[in-house]
Amino acid sequence: MSSESYFIGVDTGGTYTDAAVIAARDHKVIASAKAITTKGDLAIGVTEAITKAVASLPKGLAPEDISLVSVSTTLATNAVVEGHGSSVGVILAGFDAQMAERTGIAKAFPGMPIEIIAGGHDHNGDERVALDKAALGAALERIGGKCDAFAVAASFAVRNPAHEHLIREAITSSTGKPVTLSTELSSALDAPRRALTAALNARLISRISLLIEAVGRAMASLKIVCPLMIVKGDGTLALAETVAKRPIETVLSGPAASLVGARWLSGLGDFIMSDMGGTTTDLGVLQNGRPRVTEEGAEVGGWRTMVKAIDVRTIGLGGDSEISFGPNGTLIVGPGRIVPVSLIAERFPEVLAMLDSDIADSEGGSMHGRFVVHPFGLSGAPATSELSAREKEILDLVTDRPKPIRKVAVSSGAQRALAALKRKGLVQICGFTPSDAAHVLGLQANWSGPAAEKAAQLLMRFREMKMPAPERVKEFCEEVWSDVVRLTGRVILDTALGRKTGGDALLDAVCSGQGGLGLTRIAVSPQVPVVAVGGPVRIYYGEVGRRLAAEVVFPDFCDVANAVGAATGVVARNVTVTVEGDGSGVFRLHGPGGTTSLGSGAQALAAAETLARQEALAAVAQMGASHAEVKVSIEKSYLPDAVDDNGLLKAEVTAEAIGRPDTR
């Protein structure tokens, strides 16, 4: 590696796109920068962030010195949580009605077309029922024109994927649209969960493809020619073109990169990571230098996938969480995200006059101080083919410059249409957030403080039915700040305890800063440090540490830990091959290519190890690491009277290949 070689890590978050430049030889962060995420065209924000980071170096950086660009993203996670994604058709072969219901697809995505056809294999990989090609053709006739992508799952496809491959061939021939097979995402037997994971993956393909294309355009504009890697949910890397087909693997990519970056920046081996961004707060645990990985599969938006990912807790709490009121004026922070008023006013100064107009309107109302605008960076008209007439009508009123919501969506029906447009990612709603409260309190100063104060006045007027005095506005903003601290403390303690505690009055007393309940003093603290990363953490986490009596670490470059983690990860892949014996002297080897029968246990184990090694090495090579090390582990169980491997009942042979990304 030459002394002039550098890695660039990029993280595209809900609010900011971060970039970090790392010297490959010295393993040091030498520059970082932030730019507003431009959801309408991600390339704009990515280009700006990389350009700023490189420009901050004393001598700049020649494009030929950059040997790797690696990206982490919250796009997949946020899309799942917020219900965004492509229109997907689901084909299930060999499922009955109960299995289809257990997928959870109908509940997760009401209206998503699900077609059940005859087919599937048995536990041994033998065809149970012939694939009903006529029913498949009829299903594609019904739903082919309504879907942008397809998800396919067949019963016992992990034992024999032949029917899934036949269905994909038919869909591709008939529609030409992308297809996700459940067996390409998981080798587990749980067909319903594989089906859900495939459906989620199919919904995300277009989003991740847009990100990859955008970063590619940014690299081209900066004349950077090198491999492009994407961070997966388990913290490892893969080539962008590989991830484009398996975007579900980037679910929790952002938190995974944060944990890798937090370890790299802090030098600690045991800690709780808390990463606060604009949309979410993500928490993970590092023990003995290794992240805790969930074996059950990542849970996002309440749905348990079959994607290997770092075990993280994610809550809808960030600098851009929407501030609203519940019954009796109770403060509610999140979980939804909106654009801070201070940010939109900084970009569009006319927002200040609109806020003044809202203040002058003595009638008040919940829509005052709220605006709607196209996603930043959008060029051209957004797609409207899947919109209702009312949604199209409202979208036509939205432009690249903010408009007051009360002038765009007057009726309740119009407001529902606007909410639907927000869920589909076609508009941005702007309003009061914790970031605005921080501006009023002087804790943050990068956007428009006057706009934040005016928006706070409008919210307080709505809450108290009268225009508040300046001290009441400040008290309200302190209430917002304190509640963000409280919620942060609760999720940190939940992570330390290893479980969700719900409405625990004792813990809430600690996290709210009371330190006691009745005549009882209460103290609960994590046993390990909390490494705080993310843009807003310095605003809140000093107080979090005080209330929890916890050691809170703010490493250098903590605000771009995701980008640092993206640039410092490795490529890794586990492949498991199963061997099953039934006592008759026949051993079935179940691998990625299907099922093979062998005549001895020792022969089957040797073949399984060879296959697992080959598949693991091939997988990491495909993901961008041609030089990798492989470790093999074998778990065996035997028949009661077994004396050697010919008495094998079952064995799982797992090969793990790990390597650094190939650089230019």
C-alpha positions, 0 to 999 in steps of 0.5 A: 500500500503506497503512502499516498493511498486513502479510503473515503467513507460516506454515510447517507443519513436522513438529514446529513451525508457525512464523509471521512478520509482515512490514510490507509498506511497510518490508519488515521482520520485526516479529514471529515465533512457534512452536507445536507442529504438531498433525497431528490438526488443523492448524488448532490449531497454525496458529491458535496460531502466528499468535495468538502472533506477533500478540500479541507486537507492542506494539499487537497487530494488527487483522485488517483490517490483514493483507492476505495470508497465505502458507503453506509446508509440508513436508506433501507432501514428508514424505508422499512420503518416508514413504509416506503418501497417499490410495488411488489408482487409475491409468488408463494409455491407450495404454501397453504393459507396458514403458511401464507398468513404466517409470513406477515406480508399481508399485515405488513403491507396491506394490499400487496398482491400475494399469489399462491400456486402449487409446487414445492419440495419436501424435507429431503429436497424431493419434488412434492408437487409439480410446479403449476406453470399454468397457475403461475402464468395466470398470476402474472397476467393478473399482477404483472402490470401492477408490480415493479418487482417480485418476491418468490418463496417455495416450501423447502426451497433451501433443500432444493431451489429448483422451483424458485429458479423456474418461477424467476425465469417465468417472471423475467421472461414475462415482465423483465422486472427484478426478482428476489428469491428467498433462498438467495437471502437465507438458508434457514428452513422457515419458509414464511419468514424467508418469504417476508424477507424476500418481499422486503428485499424486493421493495428496496431494490430500487432505493439501493440501486438509486443510491449506488447510481448516485454515488457512482455519479458523484465519483465520476464527477470527482474523477475517482476510479476505484471499487465502491463498497456498501456496508451490510447490516452485520458491519461487513462490506460488499461490492456495490453491484453485489448489494444491488441484488440483496439490498435487504442486507443493508438493513441496519447498515448505518448502525453497524457502521457506527459500531465499527467506527465507534470501536475504531475511534474510541479504541475500547473493546467493551462499551454501549454505542449510542448513535443519534442521528436525525431520524433514529437513535441506534444502540449496539453493544461491543463485548470483548472487541466483537459486536453482538450479532443477532442470530434470529435475524434483524428486526426492523419496523416490528418485522423479524427478517432472516438477515444477519445483522448486528444486534441493535436497538432502534427507536424513532428519536433524533434531532429531527423527530417531530414534536407534537402534543397528545391529550391534555397537551402532553409532549410527544417526541417522535417517532416520525421525522420531519425537516427542522424549521430552522433548516428549511428557513436557512435554505429558504429565507422566505420561511421567516415571513411565512412564520410571521404571517402564521403568528399574525393569524390570531385564529391559531391552529395545528398547521401553523409553523408547518410547511411542505416542499419537494425532497431536496435535490429533486429534478424533474417531475416525481412518479405519480402512476401509483397515486390516487386522484387526491394525492396527485392533486395535492402533489401538484401544489407542492414545489421546490420551495416551501409552502405553508401546509395550511394553504396546501392541505385544507381539508382532512381528506387533503391532509390524509393525502399529504400524509400518504405522499410523505410516507411514499417519500414524494414530499418533505414535511417541515416543522418543529423538532428537537434541533429547533429547540436546541437553537432556541436554547443556544445549544446549536447554531448552524441553522436559523435561530429566529425561525426556530423561536417563531415556530416554538411560539406557534406551538406553544400558542396552540398548546396554551391557546394564547401567545406565550411570553418569551420565558414560556417559550424557553421553558418549552424548549427546555422541556423538549430537550429534557425529554429527549435526554430522558428517552435517550437514557431509557433506551441506554438502560434497556440496552444495558439490561438486555431487555425492553423495560416498558413503563418502569417508574423507577427507571423513568425517575432516574432518566428524567433527572429526579434521582428518586421516587417518594422517599427513595433514592434511585441510581442505575448505571451501565457497567461499561462506558457509553460511546456517543456518536452522531451529529447531535450527541454533544447537545444531549449526552453530557446530561444523559451521563450525569443522570445515569452516572455513566461514563460517556465517551465522545471520541474525536470525529464522533459526528462522522463515526458511520463514515469512519466505520464504512471505510474501515470494515472487512468483507466476510461471509458465512456459508453453512452446509448441512449433512443428514443421516438416517441410519440406513447408510445414506447421507444427504448433503444440503448445500447452496446448489441443492441436495447430494446423496453420499455413501459414508459419513466421513465422505459426506463431512469431507465433501461438506467442508470442501463445498463450504470453503469453496462457497465462502471464498467465492462469495467474498471474492464476488463481494470484493475480497479475492484474498481471504482467510477461511475458518471452518467449524463443525457441529455434529450429533449422532445416533445413540449407537454410533461408533464413528461418523457413519452413525452421524444423525446431523452435522452443520459445517460452517465456513467463515471467509474474511478479507480486506476489500480489494483496492485499486 
